[in-house]
C-alpha cells in the first residue's frame, strides 16, 4: 500500500473510506450532531462541491479554473447556513489558496 504524502492513515467507518483518522473522527462527531438535530443535510466528500471561477478582465466572462470538493457539507441549524468543511492535519499552501478563493467567491 502506498503511503500518503503527509502520512495520513486511511480509515473506514460505515463502509465509507476517509483519507485520514482526523477526517473519520470528524465524521463521527458530525453524525452525533445530526442525531441531535443540530445539523442536517450532511453530505460527504464528492457529494457536493462547486466550480472555482475567476472573471476574465478583458471579456468580463467567468472562467472555470478548478473545482472545490469539501470533505463535508451540512446545514448548521443554529447558524442558519450551509457549512463547507475540510479536515486537515495542517494547512498546506494549496489549502490556503483554495480557502481564500472559496471565501472570495
N, CA, C and O atoms as a printed pandas DataFrame, in Angstrom:
     atom_number atom_name residue_name chain_id  residue_number  x_coord  y_coord  z_coord
0              1         N          UNK        A               1    0.838   -1.177    0.000
1              2        CA          UNK        A               1    0.000    0.000    0.000
2              3         C          UNK        A               1    0.886    1.243    0.000
3              4         O          UNK        A               1    1.843    1.345    0.768
4              5         N          UNK        A               2    0.544    2.186   -0.880
5              6        CA          UNK        A               2    1.312    3.425   -0.989
6              7         C          UNK        A               2    1.012    4.344    0.195
7              8         O          UNK        A               2   -0.140    4.514    0.594
8              9         N          UNK        A               3    2.058    4.923    0.735
9             10        CA          UNK        A               3    1.909    5.817    1.876
10            11         C          UNK        A               3    1.469    7.204    1.412
11            12         O          UNK        A               3    1.879    7.674    0.350
12            13         N          UNK        A               4    0.634    7.849    2.218
13            14        CA          UNK        A               4    0.155    9.188    1.914
14            15         C          UNK        A               4    1.302   10.191    1.947
15            16         O          UNK        A               4    2.264   10.030    2.698
16            17         N          UNK        A               5    1.188   11.220    1.128
17            18        CA          UNK        A               5    2.209   12.259    1.052
18            19         C          UNK        A               5    2.482   12.889    2.412
19            20         O          UNK        A               5    3.626   13.214    2.727
20            21         N          UNK        A               6    1.436   13.065    3.220
21            22        CA          UNK        A               6    1.585   13.708    4.522
22            23         C          UNK        A               6    1.455   12.727    5.692
23            24         O          UNK        A               6    1.335   13.150    6.842
24            25         N          UNK        A               7    1.478   11.429    5.408
25            26        CA          UNK        A               7    1.456   10.426    6.464
26            27         C          UNK        A               7    0.079   10.105    7.018
27            28         O          UNK        A               7   -0.021    9.439    8.048
28            29         N          UNK        A               8   -0.991   10.560    6.364
29            30        CA          UNK        A               8   -2.347   10.274    6.836
30            31         C          UNK        A               8   -2.657    8.792    6.657
31            32         O          UNK        A               8   -2.210    8.162    5.698
32            33         N          UNK        A               9   -3.427    8.248    7.590
33            34        CA          UNK        A               9   -3.801    6.840    7.524
34            35         C          UNK        A               9   -5.272    6.721    7.141
35            36         O          UNK        A               9   -6.142    7.162    7.892
36            37         N          UNK        A              10   -5.562    6.128    5.976
37            38        CA          UNK        A              10   -6.963    5.937    5.576
38            39         C          UNK        A              10   -7.715    5.135    6.634
39            40         O          UNK        A              10   -7.165    4.215    7.239
40            41         N          UNK        A              11   -8.976    5.493    6.847
41            42        CA          UNK        A              11   -9.806    4.855    7.865
42            43         C          UNK        A              11  -11.198    4.645    7.287
43            44         O          UNK        A              11  -11.719    5.511    6.584
44            45         N          UNK        A              12  -11.807    3.487    7.586
45            46        CA          UNK        A              12  -13.143    3.174    7.088
46            47         C          UNK        A              12  -14.124    3.154    8.250
47            48         O          UNK        A              12  -13.900    2.492    9.263
48            49         N          UNK        A              13  -15.231    3.903    8.082
49            50        CA          UNK        A              13  -16.332    3.910    9.045
50            51         C          UNK        A              13  -17.623    3.860    8.238
51            52         O          UNK        A              13  -17.766    4.585    7.253
52            53         N          UNK        A              14  -18.561    3.012    8.645
53            54        CA          UNK        A              14  -19.846    2.865    7.945
54            55         C          UNK        A              14  -19.642    2.573    6.455
55            56         O          UNK        A              14  -20.390    3.069    5.613
56            57         N          UNK        A              15  -18.643    1.779    6.142
57            58        CA          UNK        A              15  -18.301    1.437    4.756
58            59         C          UNK        A              15  -17.909    2.641    3.913
59            60         O          UNK        A              15  -17.993    2.596    2.685
60            61         N          UNK        A              16  -17.483    3.712    4.561
61            62        CA          UNK        A              16  -17.017    4.916    3.881
62            63         C          UNK        A              16  -15.528    5.055    4.169
63            64         O          UNK        A              16  -15.115    5.019    5.328
64            65         N          UNK        A              17  -14.722    5.212    3.124
65            66        CA          UNK        A              17  -13.282    5.371    3.288
66            67         C          UNK        A              17  -12.947    6.855    3.423
67            68         O          UNK        A              17  -13.286    7.666    2.562
68            69         N          UNK        A              18  -12.281    7.186    4.510
69            70        CA          UNK        A              18  -11.821    8.546    4.756
70            71         C          UNK        A              18  -10.314    8.583    4.570
71            72         O          UNK        A              18   -9.624    7.603    4.847
72            73         N          UNK        A              19   -9.805    9.715    4.101
73            74        CA          UNK        A              19   -8.384    9.832    3.798
74            75         C          UNK        A              19   -7.490    9.854    5.035
75            76         O          UNK        A              19   -6.288    9.604    4.944
76            77         N          UNK        A              20   -8.092   10.157    6.209
77            78        CA          UNK        A              20   -7.279   10.234    7.427
78            79         C          UNK        A              20   -8.117    9.881    8.650
79            80         O          UNK        A              20   -9.347    9.864    8.599
80            81         N          UNK        A              21   -7.426    9.602    9.744
81            82        CA          UNK        A              21   -8.105    9.352   11.011
82            83         C          UNK        A              21   -8.832   10.606   11.481
83            84         O          UNK        A              21   -9.917   10.516   12.055
84            85         N          UNK        A              22   -8.243   11.772   11.240
85            86        CA          UNK        A              22   -8.874   13.030   11.655
86            87         C          UNK        A              22  -10.201   13.242   10.923
87            88         O          UNK        A              22  -11.188   13.663   11.525
88            89         N          UNK        A              23  -10.215   12.951    9.632
89            90        CA          UNK        A              23  -11.440   13.095    8.848
90            91         C          UNK        A              23  -12.504   12.105    9.333
91            92         O          UNK        A              23  -13.677   12.464    9.434
92            93         N          UNK        A              24  -12.113   10.878    9.630
93            94        CA          UNK        A              24  -13.045    9.870   10.144
94            95         C          UNK        A              24  -13.589   10.281   11.509
95            96         O          UNK        A              24  -14.773   10.097   11.792
96            97         N          UNK        A              25  -12.723   10.836   12.351
97            98        CA          UNK        A              25  -13.143   11.303   13.680
98            99         C          UNK        A              25  -14.170   12.434   13.545
99           100         O          UNK        A              25  -15.160   12.464   14.277
100          101         N          UNK        A              26  -13.936   13.358   12.616
101          102        CA          UNK        A              26  -14.880   14.457   12.404
102          103         C          UNK        A              26  -16.219   13.928   11.898
103          104         O          UNK        A              26  -17.272   14.453   12.258
104          105         N          UNK        A              27  -16.181   12.903   11.073
105          106        CA          UNK        A              27  -17.414   12.281   10.583
106          107         C          UNK        A              27  -18.235   11.739   11.748
107          108         O          UNK        A              27  -19.453   11.922   11.777
108          109         N          UNK        A              28  -17.597   11.079   12.703
109          110        CA          UNK        A              28  -18.347   10.552   13.851
110          111         C          UNK        A              28  -18.944   11.691   14.686
111          112         O          UNK        A              28  -20.044   11.556   15.223
112          113         N          UNK        A              29  -18.219   12.814   14.797
113          114        CA          UNK        A              29  -18.748   13.984   15.511
114          115         C          UNK        A              29  -19.967   14.550   14.782
115          116         O          UNK        A              29  -20.972   14.889   15.409
116          117         N          UNK        A              30  -19.872   14.649   13.461
117          118        CA          UNK        A              30  -20.979   15.180   12.673
118          119         C          UNK        A              30  -22.200   14.263   12.738
119          120         O          UNK        A              30  -23.335   14.739   12.740
120          121         N          UNK        A              31  -21.972   12.955   12.792
121          122        CA          UNK        A              31  -23.099   12.022   12.929
122          123         C          UNK        A              31  -23.837   12.252   14.240
123          124         O          UNK        A              31  -25.065   12.163   14.281
124          125         N          UNK        A              32  -23.107   12.547   15.311
125          126        CA          UNK        A              32  -23.742   12.846   16.594
126          127         C          UNK        A              32  -24.543   14.150   16.521
127          128         O          UNK        A              32  -25.654   14.231   17.047
128          129         N          UNK        A              33  -23.982   15.155   15.875
129          130        CA          UNK        A              33  -24.697   16.427   15.709
130          131         C          UNK        A              33  -25.950   16.240   14.854
131          132         O          UNK        A              33  -26.972   16.884   15.090
132          133         N          UNK        A              34  -25.865   15.364   13.870
133          134        CA          UNK        A              34  -27.011   15.058   13.025
134          135         C          UNK        A              34  -28.112   14.389   13.845
135          136         O          UNK        A              34  -29.289   14.731   13.730
136          137         N          UNK        A              35  -27.705   13.434   14.670
137          138        CA          UNK        A              35  -28.659   12.719   15.523
138          139         C          UNK        A              35  -29.320   13.667   16.524
139          140         O          UNK        A              35  -30.497   13.514   16.850
140          141         N          UNK        A              36  -28.547   14.653   17.012
141          142        CA          UNK        A              36  -29.069   15.634   17.973
142          143         C          UNK        A              36  -29.836   16.761   17.279
143          144         O          UNK        A              36  -30.323   17.684   17.932
144          145         N          UNK        A              37  -29.940   16.677   15.949
145          146        CA          UNK        A              37  -30.655   17.658   15.134
146          147         C          UNK        A              37  -30.053   19.065   15.213
147          148         O          UNK        A              37  -30.750   20.062   15.032
148          149         N          UNK        A              38  -28.744   19.125   15.487
149          150        CA          UNK        A              38  -28.043   20.410   15.467
150          151         C          UNK        A              38  -27.580   20.743   14.053
151          152         O          UNK        A              38  -27.337   21.903   13.722
152          153         N          UNK        A              39  -27.460   19.700   13.222
153          154        CA          UNK        A              39  -27.165   19.880   11.802
154          155         C          UNK        A              39  -28.121   18.997   11.011
155          156         O          UNK        A              39  -28.759   18.096   11.556
156          157         N          UNK        A              40  -28.205   19.278    9.707
157          158        CA          UNK        A              40  -28.991   18.424    8.811
158          159         C          UNK        A              40  -28.308   18.418    7.447
159          160         O          UNK        A              40  -27.324   19.125    7.229
160          161         N          UNK        A              41  -28.836   17.617    6.542
161          162        CA          UNK        A              41  -28.356   17.566    5.159
162          163         C          UNK        A              41  -26.862   17.260    5.039
163          164         O          UNK        A              41  -26.175   17.841    4.198
164          165         N          UNK        A              42  -26.362   16.358    5.868
165          166        CA          UNK        A              42  -24.939   16.004    5.839
166          167         C          UNK        A              42  -24.582   15.300    4.540
167          168         O          UNK        A              42  -25.193   14.296    4.173
168          169         N          UNK        A              43  -23.583   15.842    3.847
169          170        CA          UNK        A              43  -23.068   15.238    2.617
170          171         C          UNK        A              43  -21.569   15.024    2.776
171          172         O          UNK        A              43  -20.875   15.831    3.394
172          173         N          UNK        A              44  -21.083   13.929    2.211
173          174        CA          UNK        A              44  -19.676   13.583    2.321
174          175         C          UNK        A              44  -18.914   13.970    1.064
175          176         O          UNK        A              44  -19.504   14.329    0.045
176          177         N          UNK        A              45  -17.613   13.891    1.154
177          178        CA          UNK        A              45  -16.698   14.211    0.053
178          179         C          UNK        A              45  -17.219   13.640   -1.262
179          180         O          UNK        A              45  -17.550   12.458   -1.352
180          181         N          UNK        A              46  -17.286   14.484   -2.262
181          182        CA          UNK        A              46  -17.724   14.032   -3.572
182          183         C          UNK        A              46  -19.216   14.161   -3.819
183          184         O          UNK        A              46  -19.660   14.052   -4.962
184          185         N          UNK        A              47  -20.006   14.392   -2.764
185          186        CA          UNK        A              47  -21.454   14.521   -2.938
186          187         C          UNK        A              47  -21.873   15.966   -3.200
187          188         O          UNK        A              47  -22.955   16.216   -3.731
188          189         N          UNK        A              48  -21.029   16.898   -2.834
189          190        CA          UNK        A              48  -21.352   18.317   -3.044
190          191         C          UNK        A              48  -20.054   19.081   -3.259
191          192         O          UNK        A              48  -19.035   18.789   -2.634
192          193         N          UNK        A              49  -20.105   20.024   -4.119
193          194        CA          UNK        A              49  -18.946   20.848   -4.404
194          195         C          UNK        A              49  -19.333   21.874   -5.435
195          196         O          UNK        A              49  -20.489   21.942   -5.852
196          197         N          UNK        A              50  -18.376   22.669   -5.845
197          198        CA          UNK        A              50  -18.686   23.668   -6.854
198          199         C          UNK        A              50  -17.426   24.074   -7.590
199          200         O          UNK        A              50  -16.304   23.825   -7.149
200          201         N          UNK        A              51  -17.656   24.712   -8.737
201          202        CA          UNK        A              51  -16.551   25.175   -9.566
202          203         C          UNK        A              51  -15.930   26.425   -8.967
203          204         O          UNK        A              51  -16.621   27.248   -8.366
204          205         N          UNK        A              52  -14.626   26.558   -9.135
205          206        CA          UNK        A              52  -13.923   27.789   -8.772
206          207         C          UNK        A              52  -13.767   28.587  -10.056
207          208         O          UNK        A              52  -13.243   28.086  -11.051
208          209         N          UNK        A              53  -14.226   29.837  -10.025
209          210        CA          UNK        A              53  -14.209   30.666  -11.229
210          211         C          UNK        A              53  -13.577   32.019  -10.951
211          212         O          UNK        A              53  -13.615   32.525   -9.830
212          213         N          UNK        A              54  -13.005   32.583  -11.978
213          214        CA          UNK        A              54  -12.490   33.956  -11.925
214          215         C          UNK        A              54  -13.007   34.683  -13.163
215          216         O          UNK        A              54  -13.328   34.075  -14.185
216          217         N          UNK        A              55  -13.072   36.006  -13.031
217          218        CA          UNK        A              55  -13.538   36.792  -14.164
218          219         C          UNK        A              55  -12.363   37.197  -15.041
219          220         O          UNK        A              55  -11.350   37.698  -14.554
220          221         N          UNK        A              56  -12.513   36.973  -16.341
221          222        CA          UNK        A              56  -11.524   37.412  -17.312
222          223         C          UNK        A              56  -11.633   38.930  -17.427
223          224         O          UNK        A              56  -12.691   39.449  -17.783
224          225         N          UNK        A              57  -10.559   39.637  -17.132
225          226        CA          UNK        A              57  -10.588   41.107  -17.133
226          227         C          UNK        A              57  -10.918   41.700  -18.506
227          228         O          UNK        A              57  -11.547   42.754  -18.597
228          229         N          UNK        A              58  -10.495   41.026  -19.557
229          230        CA          UNK        A              58  -10.700   41.546  -20.912
230          231         C          UNK        A              58  -12.139   41.359  -21.406
231          232         O          UNK        A              58  -12.722   42.256  -22.015
232          233         N          UNK        A              59  -12.696   40.172  -21.129
233          234        CA          UNK        A              59  -14.022   39.851  -21.681
234          235         C          UNK        A              59  -15.158   40.005  -20.672
235          236         O          UNK        A              59  -16.319   40.134  -21.061
236          237         N          UNK        A              60  -14.829   39.994  -19.372
237          238        CA          UNK        A              60  -15.874   40.049  -18.346
238          239         C          UNK        A              60  -16.557   38.716  -18.119
239          240         O          UNK        A              60  -17.475   38.618  -17.304
240          241         N          UNK        A              61  -16.117   37.684  -18.835
241          242        CA          UNK        A              61  -16.697   36.354  -18.681
242          243         C          UNK        A              61  -16.004   35.604  -17.547
243          244         O          UNK        A              61  -14.829   35.833  -17.260
244          245         N          UNK        A              62  -16.755   34.702  -16.904
245          246        CA          UNK        A              62  -16.165   33.872  -15.859
246          247         C          UNK        A              62  -15.527   32.640  -16.482
247          248         O          UNK        A              62  -16.092   32.022  -17.384
248          249         N          UNK        A              63  -14.351   32.293  -15.992
249          250        CA          UNK        A              63  -13.591   31.154  -16.483
250          251         C          UNK        A              63  -13.424   30.168  -15.327
251          252         O          UNK        A              63  -13.035   30.551  -14.224
252          253         N          UNK        A              64  -13.720   28.905  -15.590
253          254        CA          UNK        A              64  -13.556   27.858  -14.577
254          255         C          UNK        A              64  -12.070   27.535  -14.456
255          256         O          UNK        A              64  -11.409   27.216  -15.444
256          257         N          UNK        A              65  -11.550   27.623  -13.217
257          258        CA          UNK        A              65  -10.128   27.345  -13.002
258          259         C          UNK        A              65   -9.885   26.110  -12.148
259          260         O          UNK        A              65   -8.741   25.714  -11.929
260          261         N          UNK        A              66  -10.964   25.503  -11.667
261          262        CA          UNK        A              66  -10.813   24.309  -10.839
262          263         C          UNK        A              66  -12.134   23.941  -10.205
263          264         O          UNK        A              66  -13.186   24.486  -10.541
264          265         N          UNK        A              67  -12.052   23.007   -9.284
265          266        CA          UNK        A              67  -13.242   22.540   -8.584
266          267         C          UNK        A              67  -12.913   22.394   -7.104
267          268         O          UNK        A              67  -11.809   21.989   -6.740
268          269         N          UNK        A              68  -13.868   22.725   -6.267
269          270        CA          UNK        A              68  -13.690   22.581   -4.816
270          271         C          UNK        A              68  -14.614   21.469   -4.336
271          272         O          UNK        A              68  -15.832   21.557   -4.496
272          273         N          UNK        A              69  -14.047   20.440   -3.758
273          274        CA          UNK        A              69  -14.792   19.327   -3.185
274          275         C          UNK        A              69  -14.493   19.277   -1.688
275          276         O          UNK        A              69  -13.465   18.724   -1.296
276          277         N          UNK        A              70  -15.342   19.826   -0.856
277          278        CA          UNK        A              70  -15.087   19.791    0.591
278          279         C          UNK        A              70  -15.244   18.370    1.136
279          280         O          UNK        A              70  -15.880   17.517    0.517
280          281         N          UNK        A              71  -14.650   18.138    2.305
281          282        CA          UNK        A              71  -14.797   16.835    2.952
282          283         C          UNK        A              71  -16.237   16.629    3.406
283          284         O          UNK        A              71  -16.785   15.534    3.281
284          285         N          UNK        A              72  -16.850   17.697    3.937
285          286        CA          UNK        A              72  -18.213   17.622    4.449
286          287         C          UNK        A              72  -18.982   18.893    4.086
287          288         O          UNK        A              72  -18.420   19.987    4.035
288          289         N          UNK        A              73  -20.268   18.720    3.839
289          290        CA          UNK        A              73  -21.178   19.845    3.666
290          291         C          UNK        A              73  -22.394   19.525    4.524
291          292         O          UNK        A              73  -22.900   18.403    4.496
292          293         N          UNK        A              74  -22.862   20.506    5.285
293          294        CA          UNK        A              74  -24.045   20.295    6.110
294          295         C          UNK        A              74  -24.700   21.637    6.418
295          296         O          UNK        A              74  -24.092   22.700    6.289
296          297         N          UNK        A              75  -25.958   21.547    6.830
297          298        CA          UNK        A              75  -26.698   22.729    7.226
298          299         C          UNK        A              75  -26.610   22.858    8.738
299          300         O          UNK        A              75  -27.026   21.957    9.467
300          301         N          UNK        A              76  -26.064   23.987    9.218
301          302        CA          UNK        A              76  -25.955   24.270   10.659
302          303         C          UNK        A              76  -27.254   24.948   11.082
303          304         O          UNK        A              76  -27.518   26.089   10.702
304          305         N          UNK        A              77  -28.061   24.244   11.868
305          306        CA          UNK        A              77  -29.392   24.729   12.252
306          307         C          UNK        A              77  -29.308   26.022   13.051
307          308         O          UNK        A              77  -30.050   26.960   12.763
308          309         N          UNK        A              78  -28.428   26.100   14.045
309          310        CA          UNK        A              78  -28.367   27.300   14.893
310          311         C          UNK        A              78  -27.820   28.510   14.148
311          312         O          UNK        A              78  -28.237   29.635   14.424
312          313         N          UNK        A              79  -26.910   28.312   13.224
313          314        CA          UNK        A              79  -26.342   29.428   12.449
314          315         C          UNK        A              79  -27.186   29.747   11.214
315          316         O          UNK        A              79  -26.995   30.782   10.577
316          317         N          UNK        A              80  -28.119   28.853   10.880
317          318        CA          UNK        A              80  -28.998   29.012    9.725
318          319         C          UNK        A              80  -28.207   29.206    8.432
319          320         O          UNK        A              80  -28.470   30.128    7.659
320          321         N          UNK        A              81  -27.225   28.314    8.212
321          322        CA          UNK        A              81  -26.430   28.405    6.989
322          323         C          UNK        A              81  -25.797   27.060    6.641
323          324         O          UNK        A              81  -25.642   26.181    7.489
324          325         N          UNK        A              82  -25.438   26.932    5.368
325          326        CA          UNK        A              82  -24.707   25.754    4.918
326          327         C          UNK        A              82  -23.236   25.933    5.289
327          328         O          UNK        A              82  -22.699   27.039    5.230
328          329         N          UNK        A              83  -22.600   24.838    5.669
329          330        CA          UNK        A              83  -21.189   24.849    6.044
330          331         C          UNK        A              83  -20.435   23.921    5.103
331          332         O          UNK        A              83  -20.836   22.776    4.893
332          333         N          UNK        A              84  -19.343   24.421    4.540
333          334        CA          UNK        A              84  -18.447   23.641    3.686
334          335         C          UNK        A              84  -17.170   23.457    4.480
335          336         O          UNK        A              84  -16.497   24.434    4.808
336          337         N          UNK        A              85  -16.827   22.211    4.794
337          338        CA          UNK        A              85  -15.755   21.958    5.756
338          339         C          UNK        A              85  -14.710   20.996    5.209
339          340         O          UNK        A              85  -15.033   19.964    4.620
340          341         N          UNK        A              86  -13.462   21.357    5.418
341          342        CA          UNK        A              86  -12.332   20.485    5.120
342          343         C          UNK        A              86  -11.617   20.155    6.417
343          344         O          UNK        A              86  -11.487   21.002    7.301
344          345         N          UNK        A              87  -11.160   18.928    6.521
345          346        CA          UNK        A              87  -10.401   18.498    7.686
346          347         C          UNK        A              87   -8.961   18.303    7.247
347          348         O          UNK        A              87   -8.684   17.505    6.351
348          349         N          UNK        A              88   -8.055   19.020    7.867
349          350        CA          UNK        A              88   -6.635   18.931    7.520
350          351         C          UNK        A              88   -5.808   18.753    8.788
351          352         O          UNK        A              88   -6.117   19.324    9.834
352          353         N          UNK        A              89   -4.759   17.958    8.676
353          354        CA          UNK        A              89   -3.822   17.812    9.786
354          355         C          UNK        A              89   -3.036   19.102    9.967
355          356         O          UNK        A              89   -2.704   19.501   11.083
356          357         N          UNK        A              90   -2.747   19.744    8.837
357          358        CA          UNK        A              90   -2.118   21.062    8.845
358          359         C          UNK        A              90   -2.442   21.731    7.522
359          360         O          UNK        A              90   -2.835   21.066    6.564
360          361         N          UNK        A              91   -2.279   23.030    7.468
361          362        CA          UNK        A              91   -2.690   23.807    6.309
362          363         C          UNK        A              91   -1.580   23.884    5.262
363          364         O          UNK        A              91   -0.551   24.529    5.464
364          365         N          UNK        A              92   -1.815   23.212    4.148
365          366        CA          UNK        A              92   -0.859   23.219    3.043
366          367         C          UNK        A              92   -1.012   24.521    2.252
367          368         O          UNK        A              92   -2.027   25.204    2.390
368          369         N          UNK        A              93   -0.030   24.873    1.434
369          370        CA          UNK        A              93   -0.171   26.065    0.589
370          371         C          UNK        A              93   -1.396   25.991   -0.331
371          372         O          UNK        A              93   -2.074   26.998   -0.536
372          373         N          UNK        A              94   -1.684   24.806   -0.885
373          374        CA          UNK        A              94   -2.855   24.657   -1.745
374          375         C          UNK        A              94   -4.132   24.880   -0.946
375          376         O          UNK        A              94   -5.062   25.523   -1.433
376          377         N          UNK        A              95   -4.186   24.354    0.274
377          378        CA          UNK        A              95   -5.354   24.570    1.126
378          379         C          UNK        A              95   -5.553   26.064    1.369
379          380         O          UNK        A              95   -6.676   26.554    1.258
380          381         N          UNK        A              96   -4.498   26.790    1.694
381          382        CA          UNK        A              96   -4.609   28.228    1.963
382          383         C          UNK        A              96   -5.144   28.982    0.740
383          384         O          UNK        A              96   -5.997   29.860    0.862
384          385         N          UNK        A              97   -4.625   28.620   -0.445
385          386        CA          UNK        A              97   -5.080   29.274   -1.664
386          387         C          UNK        A              97   -6.558   28.993   -1.924
387          388         O          UNK        A              97   -7.329   29.911   -2.205
388          389         N          UNK        A              98   -6.951   27.714   -1.830
389          390        CA          UNK        A              98   -8.343   27.357   -2.081
390          391         C          UNK        A              98   -9.282   28.015   -1.076
391          392         O          UNK        A              98  -10.382   28.433   -1.436
392          393         N          UNK        A              99   -8.856   28.108    0.177
393          394        CA          UNK        A              99   -9.682   28.748    1.202
394          395         C          UNK        A              99   -9.937   30.206    0.850
395          396         O          UNK        A              99  -11.072   30.675    0.931
396          397         N          UNK        A             100   -8.901   30.919    0.462
397          398        CA          UNK        A             100   -9.060   32.320    0.072
398          399         C          UNK        A             100   -9.980   32.455   -1.135
399          400         O          UNK        A             100  -10.840   33.334   -1.183
400          401         N          UNK        A             101   -9.782   31.571   -2.105
401          402        CA          UNK        A             101  -10.586   31.644   -3.318
402          403         C          UNK        A             101  -12.047   31.357   -3.033
403          404         O          UNK        A             101  -12.924   32.067   -3.526
404          405         N          UNK        A             102  -12.325   30.328   -2.244
405          406        CA          UNK        A             102  -13.704   29.969   -1.905
406          407         C          UNK        A             102  -14.361   31.100   -1.130
407          408         O          UNK        A             102  -15.512   31.445   -1.400
408          409         N          UNK        A             103  -13.658   31.677   -0.181
409          410        CA          UNK        A             103  -14.235   32.779    0.598
410          411         C          UNK        A             103  -14.523   33.990   -0.290
411          412         O          UNK        A             103  -15.531   34.670   -0.098
412          413         N          UNK        A             104  -13.664   34.259   -1.240
413          414        CA          UNK        A             104  -13.882   35.395   -2.146
414          415         C          UNK        A             104  -15.051   35.122   -3.087
415          416         O          UNK        A             104  -15.816   36.028   -3.417
416          417         N          UNK        A             105  -15.183   33.885   -3.511
417          418        CA          UNK        A             105  -16.254   33.539   -4.452
418          419         C          UNK        A             105  -17.572   33.501   -3.737
419          420         O          UNK        A             105  -18.602   33.228   -4.354
